[in-house]
Amino acid sequence: MAHFVEELQREAERAIMAMQTAALAARQLHARAELMRHMLTTARKVAGKPKAEAVETVVREWMDAWNLGRQDWPHIAREMEAFTAAFHDYANEPGDGNDGALRKACDALDAVLARENTSISDQMAFRSQCAHRWWELVVPVPADLPDAKPRPSVPPLDAEAPFWQSGCAAFCR
């Protein structure tokens, strides 16, 4: 039988591991969800425009937000175009068919980003002007991130709030 101190140490280790697992999952899902929310908002803003013009506007905006030059990342730009086109269709006609196409386009964008050792979540957290600072408490921005640019629009953490509320509660609800 474990003694009290040993038992508490083991319980604490298990709780810390559970917290780490939950924080990593929350950061990944929240960053991904934030892109989807931003994409739908942006797609709705340009929903009435011709599709090619709307897609071009949104792709340019997101490639800029992610600090990815379109000419330097044409394979990502192509998938971002398909992804944006799917959002345009969904914004104009929400339904199961367009939702399915949106999911497929999202998977394809994730796949092309994975080939560059990144993901939608990492792009949002490490490059986007729309990042939430608490994500960096869970997974710090790599010091050697290629093509990194300053992100002055990323809000500072609220030192008076727990990290899971700082930056998120004010902007996500």
C-alpha positions as CSV (number, residue, x, y, z in Angstrom):
1,M,0.0,0.0,0.0
2,A,1.3,3.4,-1.0
3,H,1.8,5.9,1.8
4,F,0.1,9.2,1.8
5,V,2.9,11.3,0.2
6,E,3.5,8.7,-2.5
7,E,-0.2,8.4,-3.2
8,L,-0.6,12.2,-3.6
9,Q,2.5,12.3,-5.9
10,R,1.0,9.7,-8.2
11,E,-2.4,11.3,-8.2
12,A,-0.8,14.7,-9.0
13,E,1.2,13.1,-11.9
14,R,-2.0,11.6,-13.3
15,A,-3.8,14.8,-13.0
16,I,-1.0,16.8,-14.7
17,M,-0.9,14.3,-17.6
18,A,-4.7,14.5,-18.0
19,M,-4.4,18.4,-18.0
20,Q,-1.6,18.3,-20.6
21,T,-3.6,16.0,-22.8
22,A,-6.7,18.1,-22.5
23,A,-4.8,21.4,-23.1
24,L,-3.2,20.0,-26.3
25,A,-6.5,18.8,-27.6
26,A,-8.3,22.0,-26.7
27,R,-5.6,24.1,-28.4
28,Q,-5.7,22.0,-31.6
29,L,-9.5,22.0,-31.7
30,H,-9.9,25.6,-30.8
31,A,-7.4,26.9,-33.4
32,R,-9.1,24.8,-36.0
33,A,-12.6,26.0,-35.0
34,E,-11.4,29.6,-35.1
35,L,-10.3,29.2,-38.7
36,M,-13.6,27.7,-39.6
37,R,-15.5,30.5,-37.8
38,H,-13.4,33.2,-39.5
39,M,-13.7,31.5,-42.9
40,L,-17.5,31.3,-42.7
41,T,-17.7,34.9,-41.5
42,T,-15.5,36.0,-44.4
43,A,-17.3,33.8,-46.9
44,R,-20.6,35.3,-45.9
45,K,-19.2,38.9,-46.4
46,V,-18.4,38.1,-50.0
47,A,-21.2,35.6,-50.7
48,G,-23.0,37.9,-53.2
49,K,-19.9,38.4,-55.3
50,P,-19.0,36.2,-58.3
51,K,-17.4,33.0,-57.0
52,A,-14.0,33.6,-58.6
53,E,-13.8,37.1,-57.2
54,A,-15.0,36.0,-53.7
55,V,-12.5,33.1,-53.6
56,E,-9.6,35.3,-54.7
57,T,-10.4,37.9,-52.0
58,V,-10.6,35.4,-49.2
59,V,-7.6,33.4,-50.3
60,R,-5.5,36.5,-50.5
61,E,-6.7,37.6,-47.1
62,W,-5.9,34.2,-45.5
63,M,-2.5,33.6,-47.2
64,D,-1.6,37.1,-46.0
65,A,-2.9,36.4,-42.5
66,W,-0.8,33.2,-42.4
67,N,2.2,35.1,-43.8
68,L,2.5,32.7,-46.7
69,G,3.4,34.2,-50.0
70,R,1.2,32.6,-52.7
71,Q,4.0,32.4,-55.1
72,D,6.2,30.6,-52.5
73,W,3.5,28.1,-51.5
74,P,1.4,27.4,-54.7
75,H,0.4,23.9,-53.6
76,I,-1.0,25.4,-50.3
77,A,-2.7,28.2,-52.3
78,R,-4.4,25.7,-54.6
79,E,-5.9,23.8,-51.6
80,M,-6.8,27.1,-49.9
81,E,-8.7,28.0,-53.1
82,A,-10.6,24.8,-53.1
83,F,-11.3,25.2,-49.4
84,T,-12.4,28.8,-49.8
85,A,-14.6,27.8,-52.8
86,A,-16.3,25.2,-50.6
87,F,-16.9,27.8,-47.9
88,H,-18.3,30.2,-50.6
89,D,-20.8,27.4,-51.7
90,Y,-21.7,26.7,-48.1
91,A,-22.2,30.4,-47.3
92,N,-24.6,30.7,-50.3
93,E,-26.4,27.4,-49.7
94,P,-25.9,25.7,-46.4
95,G,-26.8,22.1,-46.5
96,D,-25.6,18.6,-46.2
97,G,-24.0,18.4,-49.6
98,N,-22.0,21.6,-49.3
99,D,-21.1,20.7,-45.7
100,G,-19.7,17.4,-47.0
101,A,-17.7,19.2,-49.7
102,L,-16.4,21.6,-47.1
103,R,-15.3,18.7,-44.9
104,K,-13.4,17.1,-47.9
105,A,-11.8,20.4,-48.8
106,C,-10.7,20.9,-45.1
107,D,-9.2,17.4,-45.1
108,A,-7.3,18.2,-48.3
109,L,-6.0,21.5,-46.9
110,D,-4.9,19.6,-43.7
111,A,-3.1,17.0,-45.9
112,V,-1.1,19.6,-47.9
113,L,-0.2,21.4,-44.7
114,A,0.9,18.1,-43.1
115,R,3.3,17.5,-46.0
116,E,4.9,20.8,-44.9
117,N,5.0,19.6,-41.2
118,T,2.3,21.9,-40.1
119,S,-1.5,21.9,-39.7
120,I,-4.5,24.2,-39.8
121,S,-4.1,24.5,-36.0
122,D,-0.4,25.3,-36.2
123,Q,-1.0,27.8,-39.0
124,M,-3.6,29.6,-36.9
125,A,-1.6,29.4,-33.7
126,F,1.9,30.3,-35.0
127,R,1.3,32.5,-38.0
128,S,-2.2,34.0,-37.9
129,Q,-3.0,37.5,-37.0
130,C,-6.1,35.9,-35.4
131,A,-4.2,33.8,-32.9
132,H,-5.2,33.5,-29.2
133,R,-2.3,34.0,-26.9
134,W,-3.2,31.2,-24.6
135,W,-2.4,28.7,-27.4
136,E,1.2,29.7,-27.0
137,L,1.1,28.7,-23.3
138,V,0.1,25.2,-24.5
139,V,2.5,24.9,-27.5
140,P,5.1,27.8,-27.7
141,V,5.7,29.3,-31.1
142,P,8.9,27.7,-32.5
143,A,11.9,30.0,-32.3
144,D,13.0,28.9,-35.7
145,L,9.6,29.3,-37.5
146,P,10.4,30.0,-41.1
147,D,9.0,33.2,-42.6
148,A,7.7,34.3,-39.2
149,K,6.5,37.9,-39.0
150,P,5.5,40.0,-35.9
151,R,1.8,39.6,-34.9
152,P,1.0,42.8,-33.2
153,S,-2.8,42.1,-33.4
154,V,-2.5,39.0,-31.2
155,P,-4.0,40.1,-27.9
156,P,-1.9,39.8,-24.7
157,L,-2.8,37.4,-21.9
158,D,-5.0,38.7,-19.1
159,A,-2.8,38.1,-16.0
160,E,-5.9,38.2,-13.8
161,A,-7.7,35.3,-15.6
162,P,-6.9,31.6,-16.0
163,F,-5.3,30.9,-19.3
164,W,-8.3,29.1,-20.6
165,Q,-10.3,32.3,-20.3
166,S,-7.6,34.8,-21.3
167,G,-8.1,35.9,-24.8
168,C,-10.7,33.2,-25.5
169,A,-13.7,34.2,-23.5
170,A,-13.7,37.8,-24.9
171,F,-13.3,36.8,-28.5
172,C,-14.9,33.4,-29.0
173,R,-18.3,33.8,-27.6
